[in-house]
Amino acid sequence: MTQTDTSRSAGASAPDSPHVEFKDVRKTYDGETLVVKNLNLQIRRGEFLTLLGPSGSGKTTSLMMLAGFEVPTSGDIRLAGRSIAGLPPHKRDIGMVFQNYALFPHMTVAENLAFPLSVRKMPKAEIEDRVGKALRMVHLEKFDARRPAELSGGQQQRVALARALVFDPQLVLMDEPLGALDKQLREHMQLEIKHIHESLGVTVVYVTHDQTEALTMSDRIAVFNHGVIQQIDVPDRLYQQPCNSFVANFIGENNRLKGVVRDVAGGKCRVDLTNGETVLATAVAVGQAGETTTLSVRPERIVLDAAGVGRDNRLNARVLERIYLGDHLRLRLAVADSDDFMVKVPFADDAQVFQAGHAVSVCWAAEDCRALDPV
């Protein structure tokens, strides 16, 4: 396999221009409800971008419009610098990987891989060479004569991936490709796809509702909700610096506390909780004093009791549940108005003190607590 030749098309985009661009794209099926609302999105050449969101958020519809299986109600989609409006799927030079594999059951593995090459009328010798390289890439060179029914789910997914890449497409789209696999195999395939992407440098647009999968594989993640991108960023910044309550709750585990803004100054705010305690937080999406807000703090940013000396915030809490997970404990606490406040504690000899019913102090820095829109 070789990286796509970026100069093979007269319409190829300049190196610094977006490889894929959605411009004011809207989609409605009934003429009233917009499934995708004014989508503006630029995807860089060679990027692994994941569209992440719950069911009905617009992520899959956006992917299907890019693939050509759905038509935008308005707006434009550009690939390699030119509009692909009206261009049928088979002329877009795009590879597709589906959750259900979509392999031809009557063909062998080699024949499945050869199919997209033969329809492009490539010479037989080149087809054989490309099929061989693709099979070696996914470690299935010994399975070329088998049919899909003779393969495991993971092997079938490897064949589907190889078929999407065998003709060196300028773009690969993946729609929940690992959803049918068990947890261990899914995690293995996540890394395998990531490594293949890194070695080939092909542009990938990946759709999933699994936030762990998105964090593991992506260069950037676009979080969708109600047809709108809520935030697009690199995985660590998306997790550590969510811009609103939806993103904070959808990406990773999150503790929420409700309160009223007392004051805002210097990028920080003081928030009065329902039980009368006060929290100092980073002001992200808050209004004026007197307005409500939701505080967001990750479980791993919280320390307990004496370990919290010097932290900006110290609140009273009570242990409701202690969950042993080998190298660490998960404690469910009652804090202010929340009975589902989670803390991760490294397991040590003194961890035995954290039993249900015990009173503790929860502590964290203002930088680790984000004041967001109320929910």
PLY file of the C-alpha trace (Angstrom):
ply
format ascii 1.0
element vertex 375
property float x
property float y
property float z
element edge 374
property int vertex1
property int vertex2
end_header
0.00 0.00 0.00
1.20 3.52 -0.77
0.01 6.88 0.44
-2.47 8.56 -1.87
-0.82 10.65 -4.59
-2.04 14.14 -3.74
-1.26 15.45 -7.21
-3.06 12.79 -9.24
-6.16 14.92 -9.76
-6.29 18.23 -11.52
-8.68 19.37 -8.83
-6.34 18.48 -5.95
-6.29 21.07 -3.20
-3.23 23.03 -2.13
-1.23 21.46 0.75
-2.45 24.03 3.28
-6.11 24.03 2.21
-8.73 21.76 3.82
-9.01 18.33 2.24
-12.71 18.13 3.12
-14.96 21.12 3.72
-18.62 21.39 4.72
-19.95 24.88 3.93
-23.27 25.88 5.52
-24.63 22.34 5.07
-28.18 21.64 6.20
-30.21 18.46 6.03
-33.91 17.86 6.64
-35.99 14.83 5.77
-39.45 16.29 6.38
-38.89 19.91 5.32
-39.26 21.15 8.90
-36.82 19.51 11.33
-33.14 20.03 10.59
-31.08 16.92 11.31
-27.91 18.86 10.44
-27.89 22.62 11.05
-25.55 24.97 9.17
-22.57 22.63 9.39
-19.23 24.32 8.72
-16.33 21.93 9.11
-12.82 21.72 7.68
-10.83 18.48 7.72
-7.10 18.50 7.08
-5.35 16.14 4.67
-4.09 13.05 6.51
-6.18 13.79 9.60
-8.10 11.22 11.63
-11.27 13.08 12.57
-14.01 11.46 14.62
-17.63 12.59 14.57
-18.89 11.74 18.04
-22.35 12.07 19.52
-25.48 10.29 20.71
-28.02 8.69 18.38
-29.84 11.29 16.31
-27.16 13.96 16.77
-26.43 14.32 13.03
-23.02 12.63 12.89
-23.99 9.69 10.66
-26.10 11.89 8.38
-23.06 14.15 7.90
-20.93 11.14 7.00
-23.55 9.83 4.56
-23.72 13.22 2.82
-19.94 13.16 2.44
-20.13 9.63 1.04
-22.88 10.60 -1.41
-25.59 8.35 0.03
-27.52 11.39 1.28
-27.99 14.73 -0.48
-27.67 18.02 1.47
-30.84 20.10 1.59
-28.64 23.17 1.18
-24.97 24.12 1.35
-21.93 22.56 -0.28
-19.40 19.82 0.41
-15.94 20.07 -1.14
-13.33 17.35 -1.49
-9.75 18.15 -2.53
-10.78 21.68 -3.46
-13.80 20.93 -5.63
-17.51 20.55 -4.99
-18.81 16.98 -4.99
-22.47 18.02 -5.14
-24.26 15.73 -7.57
-21.27 13.39 -7.87
-22.37 9.75 -7.33
-20.67 7.77 -4.55
-18.61 5.54 -6.86
-16.99 8.60 -8.48
-15.89 10.30 -5.25
-12.71 8.22 -4.73
-13.80 7.37 -1.19
-13.35 4.10 0.73
-16.11 3.02 3.12
-16.07 0.69 6.13
-19.44 -0.25 7.66
-20.41 -1.92 10.92
-21.91 -4.89 9.06
-18.75 -5.31 6.91
-20.77 -5.37 3.61
-18.56 -8.12 2.15
-19.69 -10.21 -0.82
-20.47 -13.63 0.71
-19.97 -15.56 -2.56
-16.46 -14.14 -3.10
-13.21 -15.15 -1.45
-11.25 -12.67 0.62
-8.92 -11.97 -2.32
-11.86 -11.52 -4.68
-13.51 -9.08 -2.27
-10.36 -6.99 -2.25
-9.92 -7.24 -6.01
-13.46 -6.07 -6.75
-12.93 -2.28 -6.33
-9.77 -2.59 -8.43
-11.39 -4.54 -11.25
-14.26 -2.04 -11.56
-11.56 0.61 -12.00
-10.17 -1.57 -14.83
-6.70 -1.93 -13.35
-4.31 -4.44 -14.98
-4.44 -7.95 -13.55
-0.82 -7.84 -12.36
-1.42 -4.60 -10.47
-4.59 -6.01 -8.90
-2.70 -9.06 -7.63
0.06 -6.85 -6.24
-2.31 -4.48 -4.45
-4.41 -7.31 -3.02
-1.29 -9.01 -1.66
-0.04 -5.81 -0.01
-3.46 -5.09 1.49
-3.72 -8.60 2.94
-0.26 -8.30 4.49
-1.21 -4.93 5.96
-4.09 -6.51 7.92
-2.22 -9.79 8.59
-4.59 -11.96 6.53
-2.31 -13.14 3.72
-3.02 -16.79 4.64
-6.79 -16.26 4.41
-7.01 -15.11 0.78
-8.95 -18.18 -0.41
-11.53 -18.19 2.38
-15.02 -16.77 2.15
-16.41 -14.27 4.70
-18.54 -16.92 6.44
-15.34 -18.82 7.28
-13.86 -15.85 9.14
-14.37 -14.46 12.63
-15.96 -11.05 13.13
-12.57 -9.42 13.68
-11.15 -11.03 10.54
-14.13 -9.89 8.49
-13.62 -6.35 9.75
-9.98 -6.51 8.68
-11.05 -7.57 5.19
-13.54 -4.68 5.05
-10.78 -2.27 6.12
-8.34 -3.64 3.55
-10.97 -3.39 0.79
-11.60 0.27 1.67
-7.86 1.02 1.40
-6.76 -1.23 -1.47
-7.39 1.33 -4.24
-5.58 4.15 -2.41
-8.62 6.40 -1.91
-8.10 10.04 -1.04
-10.56 9.66 1.84
-11.77 6.78 4.03
-15.09 6.93 5.88
-15.88 4.57 8.76
-19.38 4.25 10.20
-19.38 2.54 13.63
-17.01 -0.11 12.19
-16.24 -1.82 15.52
-19.74 -1.80 16.99
-20.35 -5.53 16.38
-17.13 -6.71 18.06
-16.63 -7.74 21.69
-14.81 -5.39 24.04
-11.35 -6.96 23.91
-11.34 -7.32 20.12
-12.75 -3.83 19.70
-9.93 -2.35 21.76
-7.36 -4.30 19.73
-8.87 -3.13 16.44
-8.87 0.49 17.64
-5.09 0.40 17.92
-4.71 -1.53 14.68
-6.74 1.02 12.71
-4.83 3.84 14.36
-1.47 2.31 13.40
-2.59 1.69 9.80
-3.71 5.30 9.55
-0.37 6.50 10.88
1.56 4.38 8.37
-0.53 5.33 5.31
-1.33 8.96 6.10
-4.78 8.68 4.50
-7.54 11.06 5.63
-10.10 9.27 7.82
-13.52 10.44 8.97
-14.81 8.09 11.66
-18.28 7.97 13.23
-18.93 6.54 16.69
-21.01 7.10 19.81
-18.26 5.52 21.96
-16.28 8.34 23.57
-13.45 6.05 24.72
-12.99 4.89 21.14
-12.88 8.50 19.95
-10.31 9.52 22.58
-8.09 6.54 21.72
-7.97 6.91 17.95
-8.49 10.52 16.89
-6.34 13.46 15.95
-9.41 15.64 16.55
-12.96 14.97 17.70
-16.10 16.86 16.67
-18.83 16.42 19.30
-22.33 16.58 17.80
-25.67 17.23 19.49
-28.99 18.19 17.87
-27.34 18.61 14.48
-24.71 21.07 15.69
-21.01 20.65 16.50
-20.75 21.58 20.17
-16.95 21.51 20.25
-14.13 20.31 18.01
-10.64 19.82 19.43
-7.79 17.41 20.12
-8.76 14.62 22.55
-6.91 15.81 25.66
-8.15 19.40 25.40
-11.69 18.22 24.68
-11.62 16.09 27.83
-9.86 18.59 30.08
-11.44 21.81 28.79
-15.07 21.14 27.74
-16.81 24.29 26.53
-20.28 23.41 27.81
-22.16 20.98 30.04
-23.12 18.64 27.20
-19.50 18.05 26.20
-18.38 17.72 29.84
-21.02 15.06 30.48
-20.64 13.20 27.17
-16.84 12.94 27.18
-15.55 10.83 30.05
-16.81 10.69 33.62
-17.89 13.97 35.11
-19.12 15.28 38.47
-21.76 18.02 38.41
-22.75 20.43 41.14
-25.43 23.09 40.78
-25.06 26.57 42.18
-25.55 30.31 41.84
-22.82 32.68 40.68
-21.77 35.03 43.45
-19.19 37.01 41.45
-16.96 36.78 38.36
-13.47 38.28 38.10
-10.15 37.50 36.40
-11.41 34.39 34.63
-12.59 32.86 37.90
-15.95 32.84 39.66
-17.28 32.04 43.11
-20.34 29.83 43.17
-22.69 29.26 46.10
-23.92 25.67 46.29
-27.36 24.60 47.47
-26.03 23.55 50.90
-24.40 26.94 51.57
-20.81 25.97 50.73
-18.87 28.04 48.18
-16.65 26.86 45.30
-13.99 28.78 43.36
-14.04 27.72 39.70
-12.80 28.64 36.23
-15.47 30.77 34.53
-16.19 29.20 31.13
-19.87 29.57 30.26
-21.40 31.61 33.07
-23.59 34.67 33.20
-23.74 37.50 35.71
-23.88 37.29 39.49
-27.16 35.76 40.61
-27.47 33.41 37.62
-27.33 29.63 37.90
-24.44 27.48 36.72
-23.33 23.85 36.65
-19.87 23.05 37.96
-17.88 20.29 36.25
-14.94 18.46 37.88
-13.37 15.15 36.82
-13.10 12.33 39.40
-9.33 12.00 39.01
-8.79 15.70 39.81
-10.20 15.30 43.32
-8.19 14.43 46.41
-9.42 13.60 49.90
-8.73 14.84 53.41
-5.08 15.68 54.19
-3.99 15.20 50.57
-6.02 18.29 49.73
-3.98 20.78 51.77
-3.46 23.94 49.72
-6.26 23.26 47.24
-8.69 26.11 46.45
-11.77 24.11 47.39
-12.59 21.86 50.33
-16.13 20.52 50.75
-17.75 18.19 53.23
-18.73 14.75 51.91
-19.92 11.35 53.08
-18.94 7.99 51.58
-22.01 6.19 50.19
-20.33 3.32 48.35
-16.83 1.86 48.04
-15.95 -0.05 44.86
-12.69 -2.02 44.70
-11.05 -2.10 41.26
-7.63 -3.57 42.00
-5.21 -0.69 41.54
-7.70 1.95 42.71
-10.96 2.54 44.53
-14.02 4.28 43.19
-15.90 6.10 45.92
-19.44 7.33 45.46
-20.00 10.31 47.74
-22.75 12.62 48.89
-21.58 16.17 48.18
-23.91 19.21 48.33
-26.92 18.33 46.14
-25.31 15.25 44.55
-25.54 11.66 45.73
-23.54 10.45 42.74
-20.26 12.30 43.18
-17.43 9.98 42.09
-13.78 10.03 43.21
-10.91 7.77 42.14
-8.48 6.90 44.95
-5.19 4.99 44.43
-5.38 1.77 46.42
-3.05 1.72 49.42
-3.03 0.28 52.93
-4.74 3.33 54.37
-7.48 3.16 51.75
-9.39 0.94 54.16
-10.50 4.06 56.03
-12.82 5.00 53.16
-15.81 2.89 54.12
-19.50 3.60 53.55
-20.79 6.10 56.11
-17.45 7.79 56.79
-17.18 11.58 56.61
-14.43 12.93 54.32
-13.35 16.20 52.73
-13.18 16.50 48.93
-10.64 18.99 47.57
-9.64 20.34 44.16
-8.03 23.33 42.45
-10.07 26.07 40.80
-8.33 25.29 37.48
-9.78 21.78 37.59
-13.36 22.96 38.10
-15.25 24.55 35.20
-18.35 26.70 35.65
-20.59 25.91 32.67
-24.15 26.44 31.45
-26.88 25.24 33.84
-28.47 21.84 33.21
0 1
1 2
2 3
3 4
4 5
5 6
6 7
7 8
8 9
9 10
10 11
11 12
12 13
13 14
14 15
15 16
16 17
17 18
18 19
19 20
20 21
21 22
22 23
23 24
24 25
25 26
26 27
27 28
28 29
29 30
30 31
31 32
32 33
33 34
34 35
35 36
36 37
37 38
38 39
39 40
40 41
41 42
42 43
43 44
44 45
45 46
46 47
47 48
48 49
49 50
50 51
51 52
52 53
53 54
54 55
55 56
56 57
57 58
58 59
59 60
60 61
61 62
62 63
63 64
64 65
65 66
66 67
67 68
68 69
69 70
70 71
71 72
72 73
73 74
74 75
75 76
76 77
77 78
78 79
79 80
80 81
81 82
82 83
83 84
84 85
85 86
86 87
87 88
88 89
89 90
90 91
91 92
92 93
93 94
94 95
95 96
96 97
97 98
98 99
99 100
100 101
101 102
102 103
103 104
104 105
105 106
106 107
107 108
108 109
109 110
110 111
111 112
112 113
113 114
114 115
115 116
116 117
117 118
118 119
119 120
120 121
121 122
122 123
123 124
124 125
125 126
126 127
127 128
128 129
129 130
130 131
131 132
132 133
133 134
134 135
135 136
136 137
137 138
138 139
139 140
140 141
141 142
142 143
143 144
144 145
145 146
146 147
147 148
148 149
149 150
150 151
151 152
152 153
153 154
154 155
155 156
156 157
157 158
158 159
159 160
160 161
161 162
162 163
163 164
164 165
165 166
166 167
167 168
168 169
169 170
170 171
171 172
172 173
173 174
174 175
175 176
176 177
177 178
178 179
179 180
180 181
181 182
182 183
183 184
184 185
185 186
186 187
187 188
188 189
189 190
190 191
191 192
192 193
193 194
194 195
195 196
196 197
197 198
198 199
199 200
200 201
201 202
202 203
203 204
204 205
205 206
206 207
207 208
208 209
209 210
210 211
211 212
212 213
213 214
214 215
215 216
216 217
217 218
218 219
219 220
220 221
221 222
222 223
223 224
224 225
225 226
226 227
227 228
228 229
229 230
230 231
231 232
232 233
233 234
234 235
235 236
236 237
237 238
238 239
239 240
240 241
241 242
242 243
243 244
244 245
245 246
246 247
247 248
248 249
249 250
250 251
251 252
252 253
253 254
254 255
255 256
256 257
257 258
258 259
259 260
260 261
261 262
262 263
263 264
264 265
265 266
266 267
267 268
268 269
269 270
270 271
271 272
272 273
273 274
274 275
275 276
276 277
277 278
278 279
279 280
280 281
281 282
282 283
283 284
284 285
285 286
286 287
287 288
288 289
289 290
290 291
291 292
292 293
293 294
294 295
295 296
296 297
297 298
298 299
299 300
300 301
301 302
302 303
303 304
304 305
305 306
306 307
307 308
308 309
309 310
310 311
311 312
312 313
313 314
314 315
315 316
316 317
317 318
318 319
319 320
320 321
321 322
322 323
323 324
324 325
325 326
326 327
327 328
328 329
329 330
330 331
331 332
332 333
333 334
334 335
335 336
336 337
337 338
338 339
339 340
340 341
341 342
342 343
343 344
344 345
345 346
346 347
347 348
348 349
349 350
350 351
351 352
352 353
353 354
354 355
355 356
356 357
357 358
358 359
359 360
360 361
361 362
362 363
363 364
364 365
365 366
366 367
367 368
368 369
369 370
370 371
371 372
372 373
373 374
